[in-house]
Amino acid sequence: MGINHSTQIHITSEIGTLRSVLVHTPDSGLGKVVPSKAQDWLFEDIVHLDTIRRKEYDYYTKLLLYFLDPAKIKGKLSQADDPENNRNFYKPEHPDFFRSDKVVELQNLLADILDNTTIREKLSASVCAIENCSYLMQKALAQLEPAILAKVFITGSLPDKTMIFPPIPNFIFTRDIGIVIKDHILLNKPAKKARIREALLAKYIFYNHPLFSGYQHNIIELADTHRHFLMPRDGEEKKVTLEGGDVMVVSPDHLLVGVSERTSMEAAHQVITILFKKELVSKISVVKIPRKRDYMHIDTLFTQVKRNIWVMLGAFSKATIRQEAADPVQRILDSPKKDDSLRIIQFHKNNTDKPVYIDNLEDLLTDISVNDLKCNDKVQFIYSGNNRFPYDSREQWTDSCNLLALKEGVVLGYDRNDKTTDAFRERGFKIIEAKDMIEALEKGAITPDKVENTLILIPSAELSRARGGFHCMSMPLVRDDIEG
């Protein structure tokens, strides 16, 4: 069904037609990541900023606008891409920015709240405290214009290009700052120091921006474990850390929570307790994955395409798990650590002391399709790299499983994952390059409501170096409910 026009947040699935999404355009901070600091800032490599912007992310922006807010882009494409305009259409701080209330730019929301003097002073003090700035710098920042200050908080650089603190290059991954669950927002609690400023900025936005007015009492924050600061370092597992890539709303009553390199078991425990108490869902499945950089979040291992179709890494499939278990001697000799195993534990609100244990991802996802989404069609899986070694691991690394559904059956992915694309084609999906889709939408040769069963490929040579796909680069605010 459709959503009331006044509704600002509403998410009950991963695949309902996307109506509103929170994003952040790659800023100059990405161009300041140096090799020696790349991993500290959670990047695997340095990226070429101009390529990311002009040849990759701009396609993403245009597609989102054509599907969610066509009035902002239709008929304006040549003007938006005119080299003489210097990309002003895509620059949040510029008067010519598209400024959509459907494709919502995080930097603009930050600038909006900084127009309030009290918020500007408080946030300047908070950021300076985190970044160990001087009191004089704090006072100077609070005097800047809101749009300029918002850019400084994100890029770490003053208007004269002087860097006063590190950039936050991961801000483009808006999925991780928070997750909408029905009409509530679950805020993240970052595991890495590099993302603390992101969480602070996001918290101020969600609590103070008019876009979320009326929802302030629906914001969920996780608390640190009692006396956690007295625990020794070997008590790290008791830390409360959560990132949005580990949370999926797969149906109105079922939530998935990943326990990973970035999300702790203690956080999962709190999510279960709070959401059951608020009666937001009746079922929560905890998906514990290996604590490895390869995987990071559960949305790097699987995402949903249609009610009955999922894309996933075959290493966690039923066949692979059975094959590994077939030779007990080898299994014992390999002696994997406890953190290297996959565990799925499903809790039900009225019976939390009797959880259901599920052996593999396929069984969990099949159960979601059949029992939660009442799907009568055969459940199908599209595997990373077409389930062929070494392409499965290679393409999972470049986010073959991290796809964003614009609507059921229409997903955005990277063009570099060739074997995964072949797997989609074999399942009957139409494959189309982003530039060709944009041209067809601009000419009126096709309209978004007529696009079905399609994988749209976006250039990704530089974007993929940042280790996040379009699922990571989106925080859906509103989706239609799935009919039926």
C-alpha positions as CSV (number, residue, x, y, z in Angstrom):
1,M,0.0,0.0,0.0
2,G,1.0,3.7,-0.3
3,I,2.2,5.8,2.7
4,N,0.4,8.9,4.0
5,H,2.2,11.9,2.5
6,S,2.8,13.4,6.0
7,T,4.7,10.2,7.1
8,Q,8.4,11.0,7.5
9,I,9.6,7.5,8.6
10,H,8.0,4.1,7.9
11,I,9.9,0.9,7.1
12,T,8.5,-2.6,7.3
13,S,10.6,-4.4,4.7
14,E,13.8,-4.4,2.7
15,I,12.0,-4.4,-0.7
16,G,8.8,-2.2,-0.5
17,T,8.9,0.6,-3.0
18,L,11.4,3.2,-1.7
19,R,9.8,6.6,-1.2
20,S,12.4,8.5,0.9
21,V,16.1,7.9,1.6
22,L,18.9,9.6,3.5
23,V,22.2,9.8,1.7
24,H,25.4,11.8,1.7
25,T,27.3,12.9,-1.4
26,P,31.0,12.1,-1.3
27,D,32.7,15.1,0.2
28,S,36.3,16.4,0.0
29,G,37.2,14.4,3.1
30,L,37.4,11.3,1.0
31,G,40.1,13.0,-1.1
32,K,42.2,13.5,2.0
33,V,42.5,9.9,3.1
34,V,46.2,9.0,3.0
35,P,47.6,5.5,2.8
36,S,49.1,5.5,6.3
37,K,45.7,6.4,7.8
38,A,43.4,4.5,5.4
39,Q,42.7,1.5,7.7
40,D,42.4,3.7,10.8
41,W,39.6,5.5,8.9
42,L,38.2,2.1,7.8
43,F,39.2,2.3,4.1
44,E,41.2,-0.4,2.4
45,D,42.7,2.0,-0.1
46,I,42.8,5.7,-1.1
47,V,40.3,6.7,-3.7
48,H,40.2,9.2,-6.5
49,L,37.6,11.7,-5.4
50,D,36.7,13.3,-8.8
51,T,36.2,9.8,-10.4
52,I,33.9,8.8,-7.5
53,R,31.8,11.9,-7.9
54,R,31.5,12.5,-11.6
55,K,31.8,9.0,-13.0
56,E,30.2,6.9,-10.3
57,Y,28.2,8.4,-7.4
58,D,26.5,11.0,-9.6
59,Y,24.8,8.1,-11.5
60,Y,23.5,6.9,-8.1
61,T,22.1,10.3,-7.3
62,K,20.4,10.6,-10.7
63,L,18.8,7.2,-10.4
64,L,17.5,7.9,-7.0
65,L,15.9,11.2,-8.2
66,Y,14.3,9.6,-11.3
67,F,12.7,6.9,-9.1
68,L,11.9,8.9,-6.0
69,D,11.6,12.6,-7.0
70,P,11.6,12.9,-10.8
71,A,10.5,16.6,-10.8
72,K,14.0,17.4,-9.4
73,I,15.9,15.8,-12.4
74,K,13.6,15.3,-15.4
75,G,14.4,17.8,-18.1
76,K,17.3,19.2,-16.1
77,L,19.9,16.5,-16.9
78,S,21.9,18.5,-19.4
79,Q,22.0,21.4,-17.1
80,A,23.0,19.3,-14.1
81,D,25.9,17.7,-16.0
82,D,27.1,20.8,-17.8
83,P,30.9,21.0,-17.1
84,E,30.6,24.8,-16.8
85,N,28.3,24.4,-13.8
86,N,31.1,22.6,-11.9
87,R,28.7,20.0,-10.5
88,N,26.8,22.6,-8.5
89,F,23.6,20.5,-8.9
90,Y,25.3,17.8,-6.7
91,K,26.9,20.0,-4.1
92,P,24.9,20.2,-0.9
93,E,26.3,23.6,0.1
94,H,25.5,25.3,-3.3
95,P,22.3,27.2,-4.0
96,D,21.9,25.1,-7.2
97,F,21.8,21.8,-5.3
98,F,18.8,19.7,-6.1
99,R,17.6,19.7,-2.5
100,S,15.0,17.0,-2.5
101,D,12.7,15.9,0.4
102,K,12.7,12.4,-1.0
103,V,16.5,12.0,-1.7
104,V,17.5,13.7,1.5
105,E,21.1,15.0,1.9
106,L,22.5,14.5,5.4
107,Q,24.8,17.6,5.1
108,N,21.8,19.8,4.4
109,L,19.9,18.5,7.5
110,L,23.0,19.3,9.5
111,A,23.2,22.8,8.1
112,D,19.5,23.3,8.9
113,I,19.8,22.5,12.6
114,L,23.0,24.6,12.9
115,D,20.9,27.6,12.1
116,N,19.8,27.4,15.7
117,T,22.4,29.3,17.8
118,T,22.1,27.0,20.8
119,I,22.5,23.9,18.8
120,R,25.4,25.4,16.9
121,E,27.3,26.2,20.1
122,K,26.5,22.9,21.8
123,L,27.6,20.8,18.7
124,S,30.7,22.9,18.3
125,A,31.7,22.2,21.9
126,S,30.9,18.5,21.5
127,V,32.9,18.1,18.3
128,C,35.8,20.0,19.7
129,A,35.8,17.9,22.8
130,I,36.0,14.7,20.7
131,E,38.7,16.1,18.5
132,N,40.7,17.8,21.2
133,C,40.4,21.3,19.7
134,S,41.2,24.5,21.6
135,Y,38.6,26.6,23.3
136,L,39.3,29.4,20.9
137,M,38.7,27.1,18.0
138,Q,35.4,26.0,19.5
139,K,34.3,29.7,19.8
140,A,35.5,30.4,16.2
141,L,33.6,27.4,14.8
142,A,30.4,28.5,16.5
143,Q,30.6,31.8,14.6
144,L,30.6,30.2,11.2
145,E,27.6,30.2,8.8
146,P,25.5,27.0,9.2
147,A,26.2,25.7,5.7
148,I,29.9,26.3,6.1
149,L,30.1,24.8,9.6
150,A,28.2,21.7,8.5
151,K,30.8,21.1,5.8
152,V,33.7,21.7,8.3
153,F,32.2,19.2,10.7
154,I,32.1,16.6,7.9
155,T,35.3,17.3,6.0
156,G,37.5,18.4,8.9
157,S,38.7,21.5,6.9
158,L,38.0,25.2,7.2
159,P,37.0,27.2,4.1
160,D,40.6,28.1,3.6
161,K,41.4,24.4,3.3
162,T,43.2,24.2,6.7
163,M,42.5,20.9,8.3
164,I,41.6,21.2,12.0
165,F,40.6,17.5,12.6
166,P,40.3,14.3,10.6
167,P,37.6,13.9,7.9
168,I,34.8,11.3,8.4
169,P,35.0,9.6,5.0
170,N,32.5,6.8,6.1
171,F,29.7,9.4,6.3
172,I,28.7,8.3,2.8
173,F,27.6,5.0,4.4
174,T,24.4,6.4,5.8
175,R,22.9,3.0,6.6
176,D,25.2,2.7,9.6
177,I,24.2,5.8,11.4
178,G,20.7,4.5,12.1
179,I,17.9,2.2,11.1
180,V,14.2,2.9,10.8
181,I,12.1,0.2,12.3
182,K,8.4,1.0,11.5
183,D,8.0,4.5,13.0
184,H,11.1,4.3,15.3
185,I,14.8,5.1,14.7
186,L,17.4,2.8,16.2
187,L,20.6,4.9,16.5
188,N,24.0,3.3,16.0
189,K,26.8,3.0,18.5
190,P,30.0,2.7,16.5
191,A,32.6,0.1,17.2
192,K,35.5,2.2,15.7
193,K,36.8,5.5,16.9
194,A,36.8,6.8,13.3
195,R,32.9,6.9,13.4
196,I,32.3,8.6,16.7
197,R,31.8,12.0,15.2
198,E,29.3,10.6,12.6
199,A,27.2,9.2,15.5
200,L,27.2,12.5,17.3
201,L,26.2,14.5,14.2
202,A,23.4,12.0,13.4
203,K,22.1,12.1,17.0
204,Y,21.8,15.9,16.8
205,I,20.0,15.7,13.5
206,F,17.5,13.1,14.5
207,Y,16.6,14.8,17.7
208,N,16.5,18.4,16.4
209,H,15.6,18.5,12.7
210,P,11.9,19.3,11.8
211,L,11.9,16.3,9.4
212,F,11.8,14.1,12.4
213,S,9.5,16.3,14.5
214,G,7.0,14.1,16.4
215,Y,9.4,11.1,16.3
216,Q,11.8,12.2,19.1
217,H,10.1,9.9,21.5
218,N,10.6,7.1,19.0
219,I,14.4,7.3,18.9
220,I,16.1,4.3,20.5
221,E,19.6,4.6,21.9
222,L,21.5,1.7,23.4
223,A,23.2,2.2,26.8
224,D,26.7,1.0,27.7
225,T,26.9,-2.0,29.9
226,H,26.8,-1.1,33.6
227,R,30.3,-0.2,34.8
228,H,31.7,-1.2,31.4
229,F,34.6,1.3,31.9
230,L,36.0,-0.8,34.7
231,M,36.2,-3.9,32.7
232,P,39.6,-5.2,31.5
233,R,40.4,-5.3,27.8
234,D,39.5,-9.0,27.7
235,G,35.9,-7.9,28.5
236,E,35.6,-6.3,25.0
237,E,32.8,-8.6,24.1
238,K,30.6,-6.9,26.7
239,K,30.9,-3.6,24.9
240,V,27.8,-2.3,23.3
241,T,28.5,-1.5,19.6
242,L,25.9,-1.5,16.8
243,E,26.0,-0.4,13.1
244,G,23.1,-0.2,10.8
245,G,24.5,-2.7,8.2
246,D,23.8,-5.4,10.8
247,V,20.1,-4.6,11.1
248,M,17.5,-5.6,8.6
249,V,13.7,-5.1,8.8
250,V,12.6,-8.1,6.7
251,S,8.9,-8.0,7.5
252,P,6.6,-6.0,9.8
253,D,7.2,-8.4,12.6
254,H,10.6,-9.8,12.0
255,L,14.0,-8.1,12.5
256,L,17.5,-9.5,11.8
257,V,20.4,-8.4,13.9
258,G,24.0,-9.3,12.9
259,V,26.7,-9.9,15.4
260,S,29.9,-9.1,13.6
261,E,33.2,-7.3,13.6
262,R,31.1,-4.1,14.2
263,T,28.1,-5.2,16.3
264,S,28.4,-6.9,19.6
265,M,26.3,-9.6,21.2
266,E,25.6,-7.3,24.1
267,A,24.1,-4.8,21.6
268,A,22.0,-7.6,20.1
269,H,20.8,-8.5,23.6
270,Q,19.7,-4.9,24.2
271,V,17.9,-4.6,20.8
272,I,15.9,-7.8,21.6
273,T,14.9,-6.6,25.0
274,I,13.9,-3.0,23.9
275,L,12.1,-3.9,20.7
276,F,10.1,-6.7,22.4
277,K,9.2,-4.4,25.2
278,K,8.0,-1.7,22.8
279,E,6.2,-4.5,20.8
280,L,7.7,-3.3,17.5
281,V,8.3,-6.8,16.3
282,S,7.4,-10.3,17.5
283,K,10.5,-12.1,16.2
284,I,14.2,-11.3,16.1
285,S,16.9,-13.5,14.5
286,V,20.4,-13.0,15.6
287,V,22.9,-13.8,12.8
288,K,26.4,-14.3,14.2
289,I,29.0,-14.1,11.5
290,P,32.8,-14.4,11.6
291,R,34.5,-11.3,13.1
292,K,36.4,-10.7,9.9
293,R,37.1,-7.6,7.9
294,D,36.0,-9.6,4.8
295,Y,32.4,-9.6,6.1
296,M,32.1,-6.5,8.3
297,H,28.2,-6.5,8.4
298,I,25.5,-9.0,7.5
299,D,24.5,-6.9,4.5
300,T,27.9,-7.7,3.0
301,L,26.8,-11.4,3.0
302,F,23.2,-11.1,1.8
303,T,20.4,-8.7,0.8
304,Q,16.9,-9.2,-0.5
305,V,15.9,-8.7,-4.2
306,K,12.3,-10.0,-4.2
307,R,10.0,-11.7,-1.8
308,N,11.3,-15.0,-3.0
309,I,14.8,-14.0,-4.2
310,W,17.9,-13.2,-2.2
311,V,21.5,-12.6,-3.2
312,M,24.1,-14.1,-0.9
313,L,27.6,-15.5,-0.4
314,G,27.6,-19.2,-1.1
315,A,30.1,-19.9,1.7
316,F,27.2,-19.8,4.1
317,S,24.9,-21.9,2.1
318,K,23.4,-25.2,3.2
319,A,25.5,-27.2,0.6
320,T,28.8,-25.6,1.7
321,I,28.1,-26.2,5.4
322,R,27.2,-29.8,4.7
323,Q,30.3,-30.3,2.6
324,E,32.5,-28.9,5.3
325,A,30.9,-31.2,7.9
326,A,31.4,-34.3,5.6
327,D,35.0,-34.8,6.7
328,P,35.1,-34.8,10.6
329,V,38.9,-35.3,10.7
330,Q,39.6,-32.3,8.5
331,R,37.0,-30.2,10.5
332,I,38.8,-31.1,13.8
333,L,42.3,-30.4,12.4
334,D,41.2,-27.0,11.1
335,S,39.8,-26.3,14.6
336,P,38.1,-23.0,13.8
337,K,37.9,-20.4,16.5
338,K,34.5,-19.8,18.1
339,D,34.4,-16.4,16.3
340,D,34.7,-18.1,12.9
341,S,31.4,-20.0,13.0
342,L,28.0,-19.0,11.7
343,R,25.2,-19.2,14.2
344,I,21.6,-18.2,13.8
345,I,19.4,-17.9,16.9
346,Q,15.8,-16.8,16.5
347,F,13.9,-15.3,19.5
348,H,10.1,-15.0,19.8
349,K,8.6,-12.2,21.9
350,N,6.4,-14.4,24.1
351,N,8.8,-17.3,24.3
352,T,12.3,-15.9,24.7
353,D,13.6,-18.7,26.8
354,K,13.0,-21.2,24.0
355,P,14.9,-19.9,20.9
356,V,15.0,-21.6,17.6
357,Y,18.4,-22.5,16.2
358,I,18.9,-22.4,12.4
359,D,21.8,-24.1,10.7
360,N,22.4,-21.9,7.6
361,L,21.4,-18.7,5.9
362,E,19.3,-20.4,3.2
363,D,17.0,-21.9,5.8
364,L,16.6,-18.5,7.5
365,L,15.9,-16.6,4.3
366,T,13.6,-19.3,3.0
367,D,11.6,-19.1,6.3
368,I,11.3,-15.3,5.9
369,S,10.0,-15.6,2.3
370,V,7.6,-18.4,3.0
371,N,6.3,-17.8,6.5
372,D,6.8,-14.0,7.1
373,L,6.1,-12.7,3.6
374,K,3.6,-15.5,2.6
375,C,5.4,-16.1,-0.7
376,N,3.9,-19.0,-2.8
377,D,6.7,-18.9,-5.4
378,K,9.8,-21.0,-5.1
379,V,12.5,-19.3,-3.0
380,Q,15.6,-18.7,-5.1
381,F,19.2,-17.7,-4.3
382,I,21.5,-15.7,-6.5
383,Y,25.1,-16.4,-5.4
384,S,28.0,-14.0,-5.3
385,G,30.4,-14.8,-8.2
386,N,27.8,-17.3,-9.5
387,N,29.1,-19.5,-6.6
388,R,32.4,-20.2,-8.5
389,F,35.7,-20.0,-6.7
390,P,37.6,-17.6,-6.6
391,Y,35.0,-15.2,-8.0
392,D,32.6,-15.7,-5.1
393,S,35.1,-14.3,-2.6
394,R,36.4,-11.7,-5.0
395,E,33.0,-10.3,-5.8
396,Q,31.7,-10.4,-2.3
397,W,34.7,-8.2,-1.3
398,T,33.5,-5.7,-3.9
399,D,29.9,-5.8,-2.6
400,S,28.2,-8.2,-4.9
401,C,25.7,-9.0,-2.1
402,N,25.3,-5.4,-0.9
403,L,22.4,-4.3,-3.1
404,L,19.7,-1.6,-2.7
405,A,16.2,-2.4,-3.7
406,L,14.4,0.7,-5.3
407,K,11.3,-1.5,-5.4
408,E,10.7,-5.2,-5.4
409,G,12.8,-6.8,-8.1
410,V,14.7,-3.6,-9.1
411,V,18.1,-3.3,-7.5
412,L,21.3,-1.3,-7.8
413,G,24.7,-2.9,-7.8
414,Y,28.3,-2.5,-9.0
415,D,29.2,-3.1,-12.6
416,R,32.5,-4.8,-11.7
417,N,30.9,-8.0,-10.3
418,D,30.6,-9.8,-13.6
419,K,29.9,-13.4,-12.5
420,T,27.2,-12.2,-10.0
421,T,25.7,-10.3,-12.9
422,D,25.7,-13.5,-15.0
423,A,23.8,-15.2,-12.1
424,F,21.2,-12.5,-12.2
425,R,20.9,-12.9,-16.0
426,E,20.4,-16.7,-15.6
427,R,17.5,-16.0,-13.2
428,G,15.8,-14.0,-15.9
429,F,16.7,-10.5,-14.7
430,K,17.3,-7.7,-17.2
431,I,20.7,-6.2,-16.9
432,I,21.1,-2.5,-17.8
433,E,23.9,0.0,-17.3
434,A,23.0,3.1,-15.2
435,K,23.7,5.5,-18.1
436,D,21.3,3.6,-20.4
437,M,18.6,3.5,-17.7
438,I,19.0,7.2,-17.1
439,E,18.7,8.0,-20.8
440,A,15.6,5.9,-21.1
441,L,14.0,7.6,-18.1
442,E,14.9,11.0,-19.4
443,K,13.5,10.4,-22.8
444,G,10.3,8.8,-21.4
445,A,11.0,5.5,-23.1
446,I,10.3,3.9,-19.8
447,T,8.9,5.0,-16.4
448,P,9.9,3.8,-13.0
449,D,6.6,2.0,-12.4
450,K,7.2,-0.1,-15.5
451,V,10.8,-1.2,-14.5
452,E,10.6,-4.8,-13.3
453,N,13.1,-7.6,-12.5
454,T,16.1,-5.5,-13.3
455,L,19.7,-5.2,-12.0
456,I,21.0,-1.6,-12.7
457,L,24.8,-1.5,-12.8
458,I,26.6,1.6,-11.7
459,P,30.3,2.2,-12.4
460,S,32.4,1.2,-9.4
461,A,36.1,1.3,-9.9
462,E,36.7,3.8,-7.1
463,L,33.5,3.4,-5.0
464,S,34.2,-0.2,-4.4
465,R,37.6,0.7,-2.8
466,A,35.6,2.3,0.0
467,R,34.2,-1.2,1.0
468,G,30.5,-0.6,0.8
469,G,27.8,-1.0,-1.8
470,F,24.5,0.9,-2.3
471,H,22.8,-0.9,0.6
472,C,25.5,0.7,2.8
473,M,25.1,4.1,1.0
474,S,21.4,4.5,1.9
475,M,19.3,4.9,5.0
476,P,15.7,4.3,3.8
477,L,13.3,6.5,5.7
478,V,10.0,5.5,4.0
479,R,9.1,2.4,2.0
480,D,5.6,1.2,0.9
481,D,4.3,-1.8,2.7
482,I,4.5,-5.0,0.7
483,E,1.0,-5.8,-0.6
484,G,-0.5,-9.0,0.6
